Amino acid sequence: GAVVSQHPSRVICKSGTSVKIECRSLDFQATTMFWYRQFPKQSLMLMATSNEGSKATYEQGVEKDKFLINHASLTLSTLTVTSAHPEDSSFYICSARDGRASEYEQYFGPGTRLTVT
Amino acid sequence: DAKTTQPTSMDCAEGRAANLPCNHSTISGNEYVYWYRQIHSQGPQYIIHGLKNNETNEMASLIITEDRKSSTLILPHATLRDTAVYYCIVRGADSNYQLIWGAGTKLIIKP
């Protein structure tokens, strides 16, 4: 089946620094990738949708200048949390859709646990 | 807002069938029913989806009522590794593939 990886799996950073999270589709071309955030004991919240080669579409309330998304290739999207603060500590999950597939499944990465101290 | 209603939690004995209900009374004709699950501290895992007909794959079966207002996910022989939060999601074919996540059902498989 389709595999999506994320790197790193865990990261601890100091307040005010920036952190980059990578999302890769390993065995398919992902024309669309999604970034989610999940706080403890809560459900996933969609942050943004990105299509390869174009700017990401952010959900209401998500600051595009703080959460920089780049989807420069069909297998890689990155999320950069700029000037991170403790309230940005969360579980960040990406998903990808196979552009060649006739169905609409999204395949999810294993998630990245971000802790800002 | 999520378009589905699921019980907050359920228990099931190991080896028995786990039946997870989902209500989606406002579903429209072109919307699919998707099921995902999320094991603690992992990314969600796709299970199954359907439109009108019942579906079965190696993981589960999906039973959709004739009026499509509710569905049931069936795990035929639950194991301890099936303990997870199960999400029922309704998504239209033209919604840019976005998934709107509700609270899901916490399924606990007991030995």
Interface residues (C-beta under 8 A of the other chain):
Chain A: V4 Q6 T32 F34 Y36 S43 L44 M45 L46 T49 F91 I93 S95 R97 E103 Y104 E105 Q106 Y107 F108 G109 P110 G111 R113
Chain B: Y32 Y34 Y36 Q38 S41 Q42 G43 P44 Q45 Y46 H49 Y87 R91 A93 N96 Y97 Q98 L99 I100 W101 G102 A103 G104
